[in-house]
Amino acid sequence: MQIDFSEISNKDNIIDIRSNFEFNKYSVSGSINIPRNELLRNPERYINKFDTYYFICSKGHTSLSVSKILNALGYNTYSITGGIEKLFN
């Protein structure tokens, strides 16, 4: 359920679940921003059950929680270990 950023082969499906403000300060190139609450409220609007998605947050804790919830609903998701802070520090 967790994955290191270096292990991701398809970087097209990285979803940053931080706030719009945090995302605009700095983010992974090519990632899209869907704030956590919005994603959890309507996952079927943003993701499907056929593809794999990689969630990133600040430190990896929130993305792990979101990943567990969505995987229990039948989605295929991973949390990026250490979050954005690990990548930019």
Buried (B, 14 or more C-beta within 10 A) or exposed (E): EEBEBEEBEEEEBBBBBBBEEBBEEEBBEEBEBBBBEBBBEEBEEEBEEEEBBBBBBBBBEBBBBBBEBBBEEEBBBBBBBBBBEBBEE
